[in-house]
């Protein structure tokens, strides 16, 4: 039973199977430890076989929404390949946009992230027929796109169901504002409103929501609304809610029974196993499907609850004393690909180096062995990798671009691009981006894809390192990286100039460039023509910095800017001070002010720089170098944090 529009069959899903499988990070407090660490149940082979029979029959049934729920169960049990085989052709032929949302979300859950674009495109349509389905499906598969369309939907006060499902998707991926909207909806007099809010908060809320939801249990006038609230309490670890859910598994109401079957797995109620096994023979097909899904979920180990995942994936050695300038990328199946520059025998910028990569299928907790992505084709090295999709939307996975520098000497450094059509297994022939003479620097993890589809490659260039004065500009591509041209304008600054630029698209359509300098600030310039020409330079207000690069990205779930930089400045010292601490700050007004300043790293005997940053589900995924001041060794660290972490505590940067 689907809560909103899928006419009565099943709801509440488990966190997306796709690779990350992390706890919901909008929560201030997780379910109690006993619930979170509940052991996997032993599942008899005959019961497991029956579960799979139910799900396989369900996905091929003529009942559309139960078939989608069966697809969910199969994907969560590790049978995503079966789901993709069964549903792909249906998505291509079904004209109903509500159905297309269901098909797309289950394909995403089964390991095809490219289908997120289907739901976002439906949400962008003028016809509102499937807007609620699109938001709910994005919530269920833990995706937001860039968040713009969902934030617009959350603002439509005339449609509370659309508001809540957009808030559900944004809240699950880190928006505290969205969570608060849902909490307000708990107070609504309409049971169809408050029960949806309770359902979502059971999955993405925290312990503070328990008393709020209990009030709705007490005032619920119908069994289904009461069950919604009871099951939300169970998922939050409330003992009374868990007891009520166990009772609901034997309800005479098939809708309540079905919801309870689904929620038992979500809540990891292992003592429900016998009742769930009995439901495999229930006359209600969706009750069978949800029971089978929950049994298979309970037979899997509970996911580890690591709020902060930190791994030195590339520890430096005597042979390879420097691993720096990385880029992390999420492949279409949810695998994380972590590329980095591997130096040989020396930490010098001009030492021999190549680009290697490792992969993780569990959200960065463990990593496979290294492979070479780009061998050294420079007379000195190749370095500073960026991995990016070369378009925002496509019918299938868009090509992946691998950008890198090929260094031949102090007056010969160029940016190249190689394109992969097979999810980074192989790459094509290189395309030269910077064809003019000189030394062209593009930092790691720097390419920006604008809403128009234009690619911006932010470059800092000098005639030679002997001259050592840099100006910054963008190279632009309007055909997906096939051809490039130089922008018409540039940004210059005193002393060594404007170095190591980064660009981000602002909400009003302008482009903001930030740059490293020797002035104790992070420089800023603005473009009103898509990165072609630039305003005279200014600076980010209230942000001090040494001569070191900064990274700037927009958080999809909130729409705010996240800045990562070295929050220190010591005039008169080399590079304006040591590259520690490594800090983060939030801007809610597109860079005019900065709040929530927090240290990511602060050890004084290490330095940290050259960050990469992407957002996956409700997490910020970073890499940066960690340099040991005593040994000089540079390791490369993977860091994965909840979006909520960046909004907690912290201080406000002083305004000028």
N, C-alpha and C positions, 0 to 999 in steps of 0.2 A: 504494500500500500504506500503510495507516494503521498507525502504530506500535502502537496499543493495541488497538483493538477494531473497526476497520473492516476486518476480515479481510484483510489483505494487499495493499492497493494505495496507494501513494504517501504522502508525509508532508512534513515541513518546508516551512513557507510563508514567503513573503516578508513583510516588514513591511506592515502594513495600508495599502491604497491610500488610505484615507480621509484626505484633506487633510493630516494632520500629517507623514507620511512622514519620520520622523526616525530617527537611529541609535539602537540599543539603548543605554539610558543606564545600565543596571546594570553595564556593562562598565568595568573599570579600565583596559583597553587595547584599542583597536580592532584589527581586522585590519591587516596591513601596508599601507603607503601605496599600493604597486603594486596590491594587490587592491582597495582601497577606491576608487581613482581609475581603475580599468580603463575604457577608453573603450567607448562603445556599439559593438556590432558592426554592420557593414553587413549588412542582411538583404534578400536578393533578393526582389522582389515576389512571385515564385512561391512562395518558401518562406513568406513572411508569409501569403499566401493559404491555403497548406496548413495552417499553424498554426491559423488561424481556422476552417478547415473541421474540423479534428480536434476543437477545443474545442466548436464548435457542435454537432457530431454527438455528442460526449460528454455534453453537458449534457442532451441529449434521449434518451440511451440508457436502457435498462432496468436498468442496473447502478447502484445508488444511489450508492455512495461514489465511483466514478470520475466520476459526474455532478457530484458536489460538487467534485471536484478540477478538473473542466472549468470549473465556475462560478468557482472561485478564479482560474484562469488568465485567464478573460475579464475578471473584475473588475480584476485587476492590470494587464491590458493596456489598461484604459480603457473597457471595454464593460459597465459596471455597470448601465446601463439595460436591456440585454438580460437580464442575470441577474435583475434584479428582476421583469421581466415574466414570465420563465420559472418562477421559484420561489415567487412570492408565493402563488399559489393552492394550491401543494403544501403549504406550511406551514399553511395554513388547514384542510387536509383530512387530512393524514397523522397517524394516531393514535400512531405509534411515537415515544417521546420521544428515543430515540437519533437517529432520523432528523430529528426536529424541531430538535435541537441543530445538526446539520449544515446544515440549511436556514437556520436563524436566523443562524448565523455567516457564511454566504455572503451573506445579505442585508445583514448589517452591513458586510461587506467591500465590498459593492456600493453602499453609500451610504445605508443605512437603519438608523441607530443605535437606533431604537426597539426593534429586535428583540433587543437585549442583554437586555431584560426577560424574553424567552422563556427564555433560558439560565439566568438567575438564578432564575426561578420553578421550573424543573426541578430545579436544585440544591437548592432549599428543600423539595422534596417528601420525604415520609418514605420512600417507595419508592426504594432506591438504584440502581435499574436503569440510569438514565442519568446518574448523578452524575459518573462519570469523563468521559463525553462532554461534559457541560456545562462542566467545568473545562478540558478540552482545547480546546474550542471558544472559550471566553473567552480562553485563552492565544493561540489562533491569530488572533483578531480584536483582540487588544491591549486588552482591556477587563476591568474588575474590578467594576463597580458601586460600591457603597460599601465593598467589600472584606470585609464581615463574614462572608458565607457562605463565601467562599474561605478566609479565615483559619480558620474552623471546620473546613473540609474538610482543610486542611493539618495540623491537629492530630489527625486520625484515624489513629493509629499502626497500627491493625489492617489498613489497606488501603494498602500502599505506592504502588500505582499512582495512587489518588486523591490521596494526599499529594503525590506528585511533580507531578501535573498542576495541582493547586491552587497548589503552589509555583511552577510554571512561569508561571502567569498573574500571580501576585503579584510574582515576581522580574522578569518582563519589564516590569512597571510600577513598579519601583523598590525592592522589598523586599530588602535585603541578607540578612536572616534566611532568606528563602526560597531565595536563591542558595546559602547555606551548607548548607541541608538537601539540596539537590541534589548538592552536592559530597560530602556524607557518603554519599549513595546510590551514588556512583561506586565506593565501596569494597565494596559488597554482593557476596556470592558468587553471587547469582542473576543470570544474564545478562539475564533479562527486566527486571530492575530497573536494573542499571548501564547497559544500552544506552539506556533511556529518559532516564536522567540525562544521559548523554553527548549524546544528540540535543538536549535542551533547552539544555544549556550551550554547545553549538556555536553556538546562536543568541543567547544572552543572557549567556554567560560572558565571560571575558577571557583574555589570553595566559597567565595563571598556571594556567589549566586544561589547557593543552596537555600538560605532563608527566603529569598525572593521567590524562588520556584515553589517552595513549600506552600506559600500563600495561595498560589494558583491551584495546587492540588486541593486545598481546602475549599476553594470557591468553584472548582470545575463542576459544571452541571451535567456533563455527559461522559460516558465511560471512555471515549476516545481521547478527549481533551485531558482527562485525568491521567490516562496512560502516557500520553506525551510527556506530561510533567513528571510522573513517577520515573519514567525511563531516563529522563534528563538527570534527575537526582541520582539514579543508579550509576550513570556514566561519570558523574562527579564524585562518586565514592560514598554516597550517603547510604547508611545501613538500611534505613526504612525504605528508601527507593529500591534498593537491591531486593529486599524481601517482597516488595510489591511487584517487581518485575517477575520474580519467580512464580508468584501467584498468577500473574497475567499470562504466563505460558500455558495455563490450563483454562483460560477464559472461554466462555461459550460464545463470545463475539469473535468471529474470524479475523476482523481487522485488528483488534487488540492482541490476539494471539500472534498474528504476523509481525506486528511491531515489536512485541516482546522477543520473538525469535531473533529478529535482527539485532535488537539492542543487547541481547545477552553476549554476543561476540564482541560488540563495541566496548561493553563494560567489563569484559573478561570475567564473567561470572562462571567459574568452572563447575560450581555445584549445579548448574543448569544442564549438564551434559545428558542426564537421563531423560529429562523432559524434552530436550531438543531432539534426541534420538527418536522419541515417540512421535514427534511432529513430522518426521520424515514420511510418515504414512497419513498425514492430515488430508482431509478432503479438499482443503484450500491449497491450490498449487503454489501460491506465493508463500504460504506458511512453510511448505516443504522446502522451497528454495532458500528462504531466509534461515531456516534451521540448518540446512546443509552448509550454507556459508559460515554460520557461526561455529558449527562444529569443526570445520576445517581451520577456521581462524584460531579457535581455542587449542587446537592440536599443534599450533606453531608456537615457538618461544615468544614471550613478551618482548617487544622492542626495547632496547636500552634507552634510558632517559638521560641523555647527555645534553645539558643546555649549552655548554661551550665545548666544541670539538676542536682540539688543537693538536696537530701532528707535524713534526719536522719530516716531511715526506722525502726531502732531498738533503740528508745530512752531509755536510762538507767533510772531505777527507784530504789527506796529503796529496793524493793523485788528482783529485778534483776539489780544489780548495774553495771553489766559488760556484754556488747555484743561485742565480738571481734573475730578475726581470721575467717573471712568470705570467701565465694567463690560464685561467680555469674556464672550462666550457661545458655546458650541459648538452650531451648528445640527444638525439631524438628518442632513444629508449630510456632516458634518465641517467645514463652513465655519466659520471664526471671525468673529463679529460683534463689533466693538469700538465701543461707544457712549461718548460723552463730552459734557461740558458745554462749549459754545463761547460764550465771552463776547465782547461787541462793545464796542470802544473803551475798555475799562477792566478792571482786575483786581479791582475791588471786588466783594464778595459780593453786592451789591444791584444791580449793573450788568445791563443787558439781556443775556439769554442764551437759547440754545435747546439742544436735545439732537440731536446728529448722530451718524452711524455710518459706518464703513468695514468692508469685508469682506476676508478673506484665505482663499485656497484652498490655500495651501502652508505652513500652520503658522506664519504670521506673518512669513515672509521678505519678502513683498511684499503691498501693500494696494491695493485699488481706490479709486475716488473717493468723496467724502463724499455722504451723503444725509441729509435731515432726518427724524429719528424722531419728534420732538415739537417743534412750533413753540412760540414763546413765547405762552402764554395767561395769564401772570401780569401784574399791573400793573408788576412789576419784572422777573421772569425765571422760567424753569423750570430746574431743575438737579438734580444728585445722582441719577443714573440707576442702577437695578438691573434686570438681566435675569435671569429665573429660569423654569424649568419649574414649573408650578403643582401638579404631583403627581409622586410618585416613580416610578410605573409606570402604564402604560396599554397598550391594545391597539395603539395607534399613537402617533405623537409627541404628548405632552401639550401643552396650550396653553402659550404663553409669556407671562409677565407682564412688562410694562414698568412699573416703579414710578418715580415722580419727585416732586419737590417743585414746587409752584406758589407763588411768593412774591409777595404783594401789598403788604406793608409790614412795619414792625418788630413788629407784633402780629398778623400774619396770614400764616402759612405752613402749608400743609397737604400731606399725602401723598396722592397719587393713584395709581391703577392702571388701565392699559389692557391688554387681553388680545388676543393674536394667535392665530388658528386656522390661519394659513398660513405658519408659520415666519418670522415677523417681517417679512413683506412688507407687511401692513397691520395696524392695531390698532383695536379697538373703542372704544366710548364710555368716558369715564373713570368710575371708581368712586372715590368719596371715602372714604378710610380714616380720617382724623382729622377728625371732625365738630364737635369742641368748639372754642370760641374759644381763641385763643392762637397761639403760634409753635412749630411742631412740626418738629423736625429728624430726618430719617432719612438717615444717610450713604449714599453710593454703595455698591452691591454688598453689601447687608446682609441681605436676606430669607433666612430659614432655613426649610427644609421638614423637619419632624420625621418620624421613622419612622412615627408614627401618621397622617401626612398633614396634620397641622396646620401652618399657615403662621404664622410669627412675624415681625412687623415691629417691630424695636427702635427706639423713639422717645425722643428727649430733648426735653422741652417746658418752656417758660417762658411766663408771662403776656404778657411783651413783652420786647424787647431793652433797654428802659429798666430793667426790673427785673433781667434778666440772671442769674437763678438757675434752673438746670435740674434737673429730676428725670427719671429714666429708667424706662421701663416698656415693655411690649409691647402692640401691638394683635394680635388673634388672629383667624384665620379657620379654620373647620372644614369649609368647603364649597368649597375650591379658589379662594378669593378673591372669591366672589360677595358675601358679607356679612362684616362685621368688627365686633368689639367690643373695648372697652378691657379690658386686664387689671385685676385687682382690686388688685394691689400695685404698689409703685414703689420705686426706689432713690434715696436722697438722700445728699449729701455736703456738707462745708463749702465755704465760699467760693462759687465759681460753680456748684458742685453736680456732679452726675453727667451727663456730656456724651457724645454720639456713641457710644452703646452698640453692641455686637456680641454675638450669642448663638450658642452651639454646643451640640449635644446630646452629653452625656457617655455613656460606655459603660454606666454603671449606670442610664441613663434620665433622670437629672437634666439640667437646663439650666444652663449657665454663662453669665452675662452679664459682659462686661468693659466698662469705661467710661473715657473721658478724664476727668482731674481736674486740680486745681492743687496736688496734694500730692506730686508727684514720683514717682508710682507708676502702675500700671495697676490700677484698682479692679476688684473681682470680687464677684459675688453669685450665689446659687444658687437654683434653683426646683425643687421636687419635684412640681409639678402642671402641667407642660407650659408654663411661662412665664406663668402667671396671677399668682402671688404670689412674693415674693422674700425671701431671708434678709437679715439685716443685712449691710452691705457689709464686705468685707475687701479683700485685694489679691493679685495674683499674686506668689508668693514670689520674692524675688531680682531682680525686674524693676524697674528705674528708668526713668522716662520724663518728658519734658516735657509741657506741655499740648498734646497732639496725639493723633489717633486711632490705634488699633491694630486689626489685622485678625487673626482667629483662625479656623483651619479644620482639619478632620481629613483627613489624607493617606489616601486609600483603600487603597493597597497595603500600608501599614504599620500603620494604625490609630492612629498618633501624631498629636498636635496640633502644628500649625505656627503660630507667632506671628510677625507682621511688625510692627515698630514702630520708633520713633526711640529708639535705645539711648543716651540721654544725659539728664542733668539738671543744670542750673545754677541753684541757688536764688537768688532775688532779681533774676533777669533776666526780660525779657518772655517770656511763655509758658513759663518754666522752662528756656529754652535754645533753641538753634537746632535746626531739624528735620533734622539730619544727625548721625551716619550713619543710614541706613535699614538696619535689621538684621533678622535672622531667628533663631529659636531653636526647638528641638524639645522637646516634653514626651512622655515615654513613660508617664506616670502620670496622665494627664488633668489636667495643670495644677499638680500639687503641686511639681514640680521642672522645671528647664529646662536643657538642654544644647545643645552644638553651636551656640553663638552665632557668627554670621557676618555680616559686612557685605555687604549687597546694593549699597549706594552709600555713598561716604564722602568725596566732595569737600567741602571746607570752603566753597567759593565757590558751592555750590548747596544748596538744601534739597529735601526729598523727603517726600511725604505723600499721604494719601487713596488707599490701595492697593485694588485689586481682585485677587481670587485665585480661580482654578479649577484643576482638575487634568485634564489630557488625556493619555491613554496614560501614558507614564513621565515626564511633565513637569508642573512647576508653571508656570502661565501667569498673569502679573501685569500690572497697569498701575499707574502712579502719576505724580503730577506731578513735574516737575523745574523748580525755580524758580531763575533766575539772580539772584544777589545784587546784581549790578551793574545790570542792566537792569530787573529786576523782572518779566521775562517768564516765564510759566508754560507749559511744553510738557507734553504727555502722552506717556509712554514705555511701549512694549510690551516686556515682558521674559519670556523663556521659558527655563527652566533644568531640568536633570535633577533628579528627586527625590533622586538620589544626592548631588548637590551640597550639599544641606542637612544631610547626615549626615557629610560629610568635614570633617576638621580642626575648627576652632572650639573654643570654651571652654565651661566650665560656669558658668552664672550663679550667683553666690554665694547660698546659702540663708540665710534669716533665722534 
